[in-house]
């Protein structure tokens, strides 16, 4: 089962369960006079299974549509376009659902003379449609905010998980565009920004390798993974080579559109870091520690050694037995800002 599909569907289902519960609670209190035409005189415990079934159906349906809609996108979309697209798809799905209900009423003989336009004009259908649109819109907005903050960070900020600094064991990978200055000069700043936009859109292939995007800094992106000690972390290397392969697959597009093919070099390290919520004007989850500094300095050595990806000795200890990669030890290097030398290894596929 596709984990990304399951994640999208589960989020929509949770949203619809919450929405259905709110609907049932408000229907029985202050909103009851306004919604009297759609009152269902069932005890709450009786209607609860119905609400759960409807929520599950809506979550799977709209979640699946959202997932396949996202998969079909080949360009980044604005928030406004995403919301409008979701609204149009939602209305179409609801009309199809109403059409099935209408046909069922005609076939069963419950309403043999009912016209479809009269069915849609019913207050029950109108209120239901408006409420479902609001529910789906809220879910889509929350998902977009979660993407804006970084996957999972919205919940962390709401719960205040990192209001007090905590330690985590993490891998950090600094990805930097090779020859960025010359590319920017050749393309100009507007077309160069579109070029970077496309490069980071293609970065979505790393999602299945458990990668989190920590920061975008110009033409550089910082990836991170939370790991358990003594666990294999080959997926960190898999993510880099998957991204490299994705850029190769799309090389014809980049060549025809920008007359150049992007190539990213990477530096990686792991260790204990401090994670904490920072900022008042703009809140975010921030990581502090020497691990980030070392990963950034190792990435700078890619140009020195002319290698695509370099890893620290600490990373090598975790991955050196993985048979699909081969490792070459570089000469001991004193990284910028460090007093002691650091072991560095290059990685390539066998």
C-alpha positions in Angstrom: 0.0 0.0 0.0 1.3 3.4 -1.0 2.3 5.2 2.2 1.8 8.7 0.7 -1.7 7.8 -0.4 -2.5 6.3 3.0 -1.2 9.4 4.7 -3.4 11.7 2.5 -6.5 9.6 3.0 -6.0 9.3 6.7 -5.7 13.1 7.1 -8.9 13.7 5.1 -10.6 11.0 7.1 -9.6 12.5 10.4 -10.8 15.9 9.1 -14.1 14.5 8.1 -14.6 12.7 11.4 -14.0 15.9 13.3 -16.3 17.8 10.9 -19.1 15.3 11.2 -18.9 15.3 15.0 -19.0 19.1 15.0 -22.0 19.0 12.7 -23.9 16.6 14.9 -23.1 18.5 18.1 -24.1 21.9 16.7 -27.2 20.4 15.0 -28.5 19.5 18.4 -27.9 22.9 20.1 -27.7 26.5 18.8 -28.0 25.6 15.1 -31.1 23.4 15.5 -33.7 26.1 14.6 -31.7 27.0 11.4 -31.3 23.4 10.4 -34.7 22.1 11.4 -35.4 20.9 7.8 -32.5 18.4 8.0 -33.0 17.2 11.6 -32.6 13.5 12.1 -34.3 12.4 15.3 -31.8 9.6 16.2 -29.9 9.4 19.5 -26.3 10.4 19.1 -25.0 6.9 19.8 -27.3 5.5 17.1 -26.2 8.0 14.4 -22.5 7.7 15.4 -21.8 4.6 13.2 -23.5 6.4 10.3 -21.2 9.5 10.8 -18.2 7.3 11.0 -19.2 5.5 7.7 -19.8 8.8 6.0 -16.5 10.2 7.2 -14.6 7.1 6.1 -16.3 7.2 2.7 -15.6 11.0 2.3 -12.0 10.6 3.6 -11.1 7.8 1.2 -12.9 9.5 -1.8 -11.6 13.0 -1.4 -8.2 11.9 -0.1 -7.7 9.6 -3.1 -8.7 12.4 -5.5 -6.4 14.8 -3.8 -3.5 12.3 -3.9 -3.9 11.5 -7.6 -4.4 15.2 -8.4 -1.1 16.0 -6.6 0.6 13.1 -8.5 -0.6 14.4 -11.8 0.9 17.9 -11.2 4.1 18.5 -13.2 4.6 22.1 -12.0 4.3 23.8 -8.7 0.9 25.4 -8.2 0.0 28.5 -6.3 -2.0 28.2 -3.1 -5.0 30.0 -4.8 -4.8 27.6 -7.8 -4.6 24.6 -5.5 -7.7 25.7 -3.5 -9.7 26.5 -6.7 -8.8 23.2 -8.3 -9.8 21.4 -5.2 -13.1 23.3 -5.0 -14.0 22.4 -8.6 -13.1 18.7 -8.2 -15.1 18.6 -4.9 -18.2 20.1 -6.5 -18.0 17.6 -9.4 -17.7 14.6 -7.0 -20.6 15.8 -4.9 -22.8 16.2 -8.0 -21.9 12.7 -9.1 -22.7 11.4 -5.5 -26.1 13.3 -5.6 -26.8 11.8 -9.0 -26.3 8.3 -7.7 -28.7 9.1 -4.8 -31.2 10.6 -7.2 -31.1 7.6 -9.5 -31.6 5.3 -6.4 -34.6 7.3 -5.4 -36.1 6.9 -8.9 -35.3 3.2 -9.2 -36.6 2.3 -5.8 -39.8 4.3 -6.4 -39.4 6.5 -3.4 -39.6 9.6 -5.5 -40.5 8.4 -9.1 -41.5 11.9 -10.3 -38.7 13.9 -8.8 -36.6 16.0 -11.2 -32.8 16.1 -10.7 -32.9 19.9 -10.6 -35.6 19.8 -7.9 -33.5 17.3 -6.0 -30.5 19.6 -6.0 -32.7 22.6 -5.0 -33.7 20.8 -1.8 -32.5 22.7 1.3 -31.0 19.4 2.7 -28.7 19.1 -0.4 -27.8 22.8 -0.5 -26.7 22.9 3.2 -24.9 19.5 2.8 -23.0 20.8 -0.2 -22.0 24.1 1.5 -20.9 22.3 4.6 -18.9 19.7 2.7 -17.2 22.4 0.6 -16.2 24.2 3.9 -14.9 20.9 5.4 -12.8 20.0 2.4 -11.5 23.6 2.0 -10.3 23.6 5.7 -8.6 20.3 5.2 -6.8 21.4 2.0 -5.8 24.7 3.7 -4.4 22.8 6.8 -2.5 20.5 4.5 -1.0 23.4 2.5 0.0 25.2 5.8 1.6 21.9 6.9 3.6 21.8 3.6 4.6 25.5 4.1 6.0 24.8 7.6 7.5 21.4 6.7 5.7 18.0 7.0 4.7 17.5 10.7 5.8 20.9 11.9 2.3 22.3 12.2 1.3 19.8 14.8 4.6 20.3 16.6 4.0 24.0 16.8 0.4 23.6 17.9 1.3 21.2 20.7 4.4 23.2 21.7 6.5 20.0 21.5 9.7 22.0 21.0 8.9 25.1 23.0 11.6 23.8 25.4 14.9 22.7 23.7 15.2 19.0 23.2 17.9 16.7 21.8 17.5 14.5 18.8 19.8 12.2 16.9 19.7 13.3 13.3 21.3 13.1 9.9 21.8 16.3 7.9 22.5 16.6 4.2 23.4 19.9 2.6 22.5 19.9 -1.2 24.0 22.6 -3.2 23.7 23.4 -6.9 26.9 23.1 -8.8 28.0 26.2 -10.9 25.1 28.2 -9.6 26.8 31.6 -10.1 27.5 30.9 -13.8 24.0 29.5 -14.4 22.4 32.5 -12.7 24.4 34.9 -14.9 23.4 33.0 -18.0 19.7 32.8 -17.3 19.0 36.1 -15.5 17.4 36.3 -12.1 13.7 35.6 -13.2 14.5 32.6 -15.4 17.0 31.4 -12.8 14.3 31.5 -10.1 12.1 29.3 -12.3 15.0 27.0 -12.8 15.5 26.6 -9.0 11.7 26.2 -8.6 11.8 23.3 -11.1 14.8 21.7 -9.3 13.2 21.8 -5.9 9.9 20.5 -7.4 11.8 17.4 -8.6 13.2 17.0 -5.1 9.8 15.6 -4.1 11.1 12.1 -5.1 13.0 12.0 -1.8 9.8 11.9 0.2 9.6 8.1 0.1 13.0 8.0 1.7 11.7 9.6 4.9 13.5 12.8 4.2 12.4 16.1 5.8 13.2 19.5 4.2 14.6 21.6 6.9 15.5 24.8 4.9 15.8 26.2 1.5 18.6 28.7 1.3 18.9 30.2 -2.2 20.0 27.4 -4.4 20.8 25.2 -1.4 18.5 22.8 0.4 19.1 21.2 3.8 17.6 17.7 4.3 17.3 15.9 7.6 16.3 12.5 9.0 15.5 11.5 12.6 17.1 8.2 13.2 17.5 5.6 15.9 21.0 4.7 17.0 22.5 1.5 15.5 19.8 1.4 12.7 20.7 1.3 9.0 20.5 4.7 7.4 21.0 3.7 3.7 17.8 5.6 2.8 19.7 8.8 3.3 22.1 7.8 0.5 19.2 6.4 -1.5 17.5 9.8 -1.4 20.5 11.6 -2.9 20.9 9.1 -5.8 17.1 9.0 -6.4 17.2 12.8 -6.8 20.3 12.7 -9.0 18.5 10.1 -11.2 15.3 12.2 -11.3 17.3 15.2 -12.7 18.9 12.9 -15.3 15.4 11.6 -16.3 14.3 15.2 -16.8 17.5 16.3 -18.5 15.8 16.8 -21.8 13.3 19.2 -20.2 16.1 21.2 -18.5 18.2 21.3 -21.6 15.4 22.5 -23.8 14.0 25.0 -21.3 17.1 26.4 -19.7 20.0 25.2 -21.9 21.6 23.6 -18.9 21.2 20.5 -16.7 21.3 20.9 -12.9 23.7 18.9 -10.8 23.7 18.9 -7.0 26.6 18.0 -4.7 26.0 16.9 -1.1 27.7 16.8 2.2 26.4 14.7 5.1 26.9 14.2 8.8 25.0 12.8 11.8 25.0 13.4 15.5 23.0 14.9 18.4 21.4 18.3 17.7 19.2 20.6 19.7 15.7 21.2 18.3 13.7 24.2 19.5 10.8 26.4 18.5 12.1 29.9 17.7 10.7 33.3 16.6 7.8 35.6 17.3 7.1 37.4 14.0 7.7 34.1 12.2 7.7 30.8 14.1 9.6 27.8 13.0 11.4 24.6 14.3 15.1 25.2 14.3 18.1 22.8 14.8 21.3 23.8 16.4 24.6 21.9 16.8 28.0 21.1 15.3 26.5 18.4 13.1 25.0 21.0 10.8 28.3 22.9 10.6 30.2 19.8 9.8 27.7 18.7 7.1 27.9 22.2 5.5 31.7 22.2 5.6 31.9 18.6 4.1 29.6 19.8 1.3 32.2 22.5 0.5 34.8 19.8 0.0 32.9 18.3 -2.9 34.5 20.9 -5.2 37.9 20.3 -3.7 37.7 16.5 -4.3 35.5 16.7 -7.4 32.9 14.3 -5.9 29.1 14.3 -6.0 28.6 13.3 -2.4 30.8 13.2 0.6 30.0 11.7 4.0 31.6 12.0 7.4 33.3 9.2 9.2 30.4 9.0 11.6 28.0 8.3 8.6 30.5 5.8 7.2 30.3 3.8 10.4 26.6 3.3 9.8 26.6 2.6 6.1 30.0 1.0 5.2 28.5 -2.5 5.1 25.7 -1.6 2.7 26.7 -3.7 -0.5 25.0 -1.5 -3.1 27.5 1.4 -2.5 31.2 1.7 -2.6 33.2 4.1 -0.5 36.5 5.9 -1.0 38.4 7.5 1.8 39.6 11.0 1.1 42.6 12.4 2.7 42.2 13.7 6.3 40.9 17.3 6.0 40.7 20.1 8.5 37.4 21.7 7.8 36.9 25.5 7.9 36.5 26.6 11.5 37.7 23.3 13.0 41.0 22.6 14.8 41.0 18.8 14.3 41.0 16.9 11.0 37.9 15.1 9.9 37.5 11.8 8.1 35.7 12.1 4.8 34.4 9.4 2.4 33.0 9.7 -1.1 30.1 7.4 -2.1 29.2 6.0 -5.4 26.9 3.2 -6.7 28.5 -0.2 -7.5 
